Amino acid sequence: MKRKTQEFSNTVIQMYQIEMLSTPEIAKRIGCAKATCARILKREGIALRHRHELRTHYTGAPRKYSLDESYFDAVDTEEKAYWLGFLSADGSVTKQKVISLALAIVDRSHVEKFAVAVGSTSPVKITAPKISFIGSQKIATGEIAALRLNSSKMTRALRELGLHSNKTYDLQPWQGREDLMRHYWRGMVDGDGWVRKMKNGNWAIGLVGTLPIVQGFISFAKTVCGARVTPYQSGNVWTVQFAGMEHVGHLVNALYGQSCVALERKKVVAFDLLSMPIKKRFRRELSNKELADDYLAGISVMMLAKKHGLSHPTICQRLEKAGVQRRGRLECQQVRRQREQELRNAIQGNR
């Protein structure tokens, strides 16, 4: 067959469009260079397909494990928003077009949930414990449950959503539908955050990440419970934590209440808080005037926080709203001495 004839070109076009063969397969069948096939198709105005588009029609070696490569093409469900947040925190997307998720063996079931969500039959592999060194510091890691997915299409979709190989230092928060953002942030907290009860009996919820990530979480929390906190930097990462029954209760309820997917061990802790009696979890509305009266009577900010189960910054904010000028350290000491003297005088008078 002469390669310059129209019949030859028609054969190449038919194999490419009707039989859905790739240019290397066509070249092998008819005995020409694959560049020749590509040149003919371009000359006829036919757009060449990407490799991921050929995968479902590829007649050579098929994909070993199934995978829904279009899973993240549109983040439009609770489940997708959650896994996007969780991968942003604990997953990785490499330059070799590999998506990986590796968690401690105790969270193996969560890795398996992710595999089911993206339609993957790839096995979750368990790596043995190992010991590594960072300088002179010895670091021991336990067993790890890991899942690796090879997909250029899914990798491309995740990169468009902000995930890439250097996300540790410049990850930006996802800007999605308002009704899906609580699921995205639950994924972030499950991956790089915490929900816990502190020694003083109060609850805390926090998150570490890049500055844009923690600022985004603060903005989300402000719309939920009105809390205002300031993040702080530790090394290359930023940290934010919310404390106190009132704010944490509302925030945890927004994140974990009526959710279909979450990290099981953190969900248990969250439900411990949510299952508490309302009178213990959310205190009655405390007016700023009551706080101001107690403060002007000589009670310190620390004692007010302990008395009402609120955080120190919350007490300060409410006093500021009430127009109360804070006492300095020396003035606090004078007030304390005055109260102690009044108490001694009262005791002596009773005698």
C-alpha positions in Angstrom: 0.0 0.0 0.0 1.5 3.4 -1.0 1.6 5.7 2.0 0.9 8.9 0.0 -2.4 7.7 -1.4 -5.8 8.9 -0.1 -6.7 5.3 0.5 -3.9 5.0 3.0 -5.0 8.1 4.8 -8.6 6.8 4.9 -7.3 3.6 6.5 -5.4 5.5 9.2 -8.5 7.7 9.9 -10.8 4.7 10.1 -8.6 2.8 12.5 -8.2 5.9 14.7 -11.9 7.0 14.7 -13.9 3.8 14.2 -11.7 1.1 15.7 -10.4 3.6 18.4 -6.8 2.4 18.0 -3.9 4.6 19.1 -1.3 5.9 16.7 1.4 3.4 17.9 -1.1 0.5 17.3 -2.0 1.8 13.8 1.7 2.2 12.9 2.4 -1.4 14.0 -0.5 -2.8 12.0 0.2 -1.1 8.7 4.0 -0.9 9.0 4.8 2.8 9.2 6.1 5.3 11.7 3.6 6.5 14.4 4.7 10.1 13.5 3.3 9.5 10.0 0.0 8.5 11.4 -0.1 11.5 13.6 0.8 13.8 10.7 -2.0 12.4 8.6 -4.6 12.9 11.3 -3.4 16.5 11.9 -3.5 17.2 8.2 -7.1 16.0 8.1 -8.1 18.3 11.1 -8.6 15.4 13.5 -7.6 16.2 17.1 -5.4 13.6 18.8 -6.6 12.0 21.9 -4.8 12.0 25.3 -3.6 8.8 26.8 -6.2 8.8 29.5 -8.9 9.0 26.8 -7.5 5.9 25.1 -7.5 3.9 28.3 -11.1 2.6 28.1 -10.6 1.6 24.5 -7.0 0.4 24.7 -6.8 -3.1 23.3 -3.2 -3.8 24.5 -2.4 -4.2 28.2 -5.5 -3.1 30.2 -5.4 -1.2 33.5 -4.6 -3.8 36.2 -6.9 -2.3 38.8 -10.1 -0.4 38.1 -10.4 3.3 39.0 -12.9 6.1 38.5 -10.4 8.6 37.0 -13.1 11.3 36.6 -14.0 11.2 40.4 -12.5 14.7 41.1 -13.5 16.3 37.8 -16.4 17.9 39.6 -16.5 18.2 43.3 -20.3 18.3 43.8 -21.1 15.9 46.7 -20.3 15.7 50.4 -18.1 12.6 49.9 -16.0 14.3 47.2 -15.6 17.5 49.2 -14.5 15.5 52.2 -11.9 13.4 50.3 -10.6 16.5 48.7 -10.0 18.0 52.1 -8.5 14.8 53.5 -6.1 14.4 50.6 -5.1 18.1 50.9 -4.1 17.3 54.5 -2.8 13.8 54.5 -2.4 12.7 50.9 0.1 13.4 48.2 0.2 14.0 44.4 3.6 13.4 42.9 5.2 14.6 39.7 5.1 11.0 38.5 1.3 11.3 38.3 0.7 9.1 41.4 -1.9 9.8 44.1 -1.0 8.2 47.4 -2.6 8.0 50.8 -0.7 6.5 53.7 -2.0 6.3 57.3 -1.1 4.5 60.5 -2.3 0.9 60.6 -5.0 1.9 63.1 -6.7 3.9 60.3 -6.5 1.2 57.7 -10.2 1.1 57.3 -10.2 4.8 56.3 -7.8 4.2 53.5 -10.0 1.4 52.3 -13.0 3.8 52.4 -11.2 6.1 50.1 -10.4 3.2 47.7 -14.1 2.3 47.6 -15.1 6.0 47.0 -12.8 6.4 43.9 -13.8 2.9 42.6 -10.3 1.4 43.0 -9.6 -2.3 43.3 -6.0 -1.6 44.1 -4.9 -3.4 47.3 -4.1 -1.4 50.4 -0.5 -2.4 51.2 1.0 -2.7 54.7 4.5 -1.6 55.3 6.6 -2.9 58.2 7.7 -0.7 61.0 11.0 1.1 60.4 13.5 3.4 62.2 14.9 6.5 60.5 17.2 9.3 61.6 16.9 13.0 61.1 20.3 14.2 62.1 21.0 12.6 65.4 17.2 12.3 66.2 15.9 8.7 66.1 12.4 8.4 64.7 10.4 5.1 64.8 7.3 4.6 62.7 4.8 1.8 63.1 3.0 -0.1 60.4 1.6 2.0 57.6 -1.5 1.3 55.4 -0.9 2.8 52.0 -2.8 3.1 48.7 -1.1 4.2 45.5 -3.2 5.2 42.4 -1.6 5.8 39.0 -3.7 8.2 36.9 -2.6 11.2 34.9 -6.3 12.3 34.5 -7.0 12.2 38.3 -3.7 13.9 39.0 -4.5 16.6 36.5 -7.9 17.2 38.2 -6.4 17.4 41.7 -3.7 19.8 40.5 -6.4 22.1 39.1 -8.0 21.9 42.6 -4.8 23.1 44.2 -3.0 19.8 45.1 0.5 19.3 43.9 3.9 18.0 45.0 4.8 21.1 47.0 1.4 21.5 48.8 3.1 21.5 52.3 4.3 25.0 51.8 1.9 26.8 49.5 -1.5 24.9 49.7 -4.5 27.2 49.2 -8.0 26.4 50.6 -10.6 25.1 48.1 -13.3 27.6 47.2 -16.4 25.4 46.6 -20.1 25.5 47.2 -21.1 26.9 50.5 -23.1 23.8 51.5 -20.0 21.6 50.8 -17.4 23.6 52.7 -18.1 22.0 56.1 -17.4 18.6 54.6 -14.1 19.9 53.1 -13.0 21.3 56.4 -14.0 18.1 58.2 -11.6 16.3 55.9 -8.9 18.8 56.7 -9.4 18.4 60.4 -9.5 14.6 60.1 -6.1 14.8 58.3 -4.2 17.6 60.0 -6.3 18.6 63.0 -7.6 17.5 66.3 -10.7 17.4 68.6 -9.9 16.7 72.2 -10.8 17.4 75.8 -8.2 19.4 77.7 -7.1 19.0 81.3 -9.2 21.9 82.6 -12.4 20.2 81.2 -12.8 22.4 78.2 -12.8 21.1 74.6 -10.5 22.2 71.8 -10.4 21.8 68.1 -7.5 22.9 65.9 -5.7 22.6 62.6 -2.2 23.0 61.3 -1.2 23.9 57.7 -0.2 26.8 55.5 -1.2 30.3 56.5 -3.9 30.5 53.8 -5.3 27.2 55.1 -5.6 28.2 58.8 -6.9 31.6 57.8 -9.6 29.9 55.7 -10.5 27.7 58.6 -10.7 30.7 60.9 -13.1 32.4 58.4 -15.2 29.3 58.2 -15.4 29.0 62.0 -16.3 32.7 62.3 -19.4 32.1 60.2 -20.4 29.1 62.3 -19.8 30.3 65.9 -18.4 33.8 65.7 -15.1 32.8 67.2 -12.1 35.0 66.5 -8.6 33.6 67.1 -5.1 34.4 66.0 -3.0 31.7 64.3 0.7 31.2 65.3 3.7 30.0 63.4 5.8 27.0 64.4 8.6 26.3 61.9 7.2 26.1 58.4 3.6 25.5 59.4 0.9 27.6 61.1 -1.5 26.5 63.9 -4.9 27.6 65.0 -6.9 26.3 68.0 -10.4 27.1 69.3 -11.1 26.4 72.9 -14.1 26.7 75.3 -17.4 24.8 75.4 -19.4 27.4 73.6 -17.4 27.8 70.4 -16.0 24.3 70.1 -19.5 22.8 70.6 -21.0 24.7 67.7 -18.0 24.2 65.5 -17.8 20.4 66.1 -21.6 20.1 65.5 -21.2 21.9 62.1 -18.3 19.7 61.1 -19.4 16.3 62.3 -23.1 16.5 62.9 -25.1 14.5 60.3 -22.0 13.5 58.3 -21.8 10.4 56.1 -18.0 10.1 56.1 -15.3 10.9 58.7 -12.2 9.4 60.3 -13.7 7.0 62.8 -11.6 7.7 65.9 -12.0 11.4 65.6 -15.7 11.0 64.9 -16.0 9.1 68.2 -14.4 11.9 70.1 -16.6 14.5 68.4 -19.7 12.5 69.2 -18.6 12.3 72.8 -18.9 16.1 72.9 -22.1 16.2 70.9 -23.8 13.6 73.1 -23.2 15.7 76.3 -26.4 17.3 77.8 -27.0 20.7 76.2 -26.8 22.5 79.5 -23.2 21.2 79.9 -22.1 21.6 76.3 -23.6 25.0 75.5 -23.9 27.3 78.5 -26.7 29.8 78.8 -26.2 33.2 77.1 -24.0 35.2 79.4 -24.4 39.0 79.0 -21.4 41.2 78.7 -22.8 43.3 81.5 -22.6 40.3 83.9 -19.0 39.8 83.0 -18.2 43.5 83.4 -19.9 43.6 86.8 -17.8 40.6 88.0 -14.6 42.1 86.6 -15.2 45.5 88.2 -15.9 43.7 91.4 -12.3 42.5 91.4 -12.5 39.1 89.7 -9.6 38.5 87.3 -10.0 37.5 83.7 -8.5 34.1 84.4 -11.0 33.4 87.2 -13.9 34.6 85.0 -12.8 32.2 82.3 -12.7 29.3 84.8 -16.0 30.3 86.4 -18.0 30.5 83.1 -16.2 27.9 81.1 -15.0 30.3 78.4 -11.5 30.9 77.0 -9.3 33.8 78.1 -9.5 35.6 74.7 -13.3 35.3 74.7 -13.5 37.0 78.2 -11.2 39.8 76.9 -13.3 40.3 73.8 -16.5 40.6 75.8 -15.1 43.0 78.3 -13.9 45.1 75.4 -17.4 45.1 73.9 -18.8 46.2 77.2 -16.4 49.2 77.2 -14.5 48.0 80.3 -10.9 49.1 80.5 -8.6 46.3 81.5 -6.5 46.5 84.7 -2.8 46.4 84.6 -0.8 43.9 86.6 0.0 46.3 89.4 -3.6 47.4 89.6 -4.7 43.7 89.8 -2.3 43.1 92.7 -3.7 46.2 94.5 -7.3 45.0 94.0 -6.4 41.5 95.3 -4.7 43.0 98.4 -7.7 45.2 99.0 -10.1 42.3 98.8 -7.9 40.2 101.1 -7.8 43.1 103.6 -11.6 43.4 103.4 -12.0 39.7 104.1 -9.6 39.9 107.1 -11.5 42.8 108.5 -14.8 41.0 108.1 -13.4 37.9 109.9 -12.2 40.1 112.8 -15.5 41.9 113.0 -17.4 38.5 113.4 -15.1 37.6 116.3 
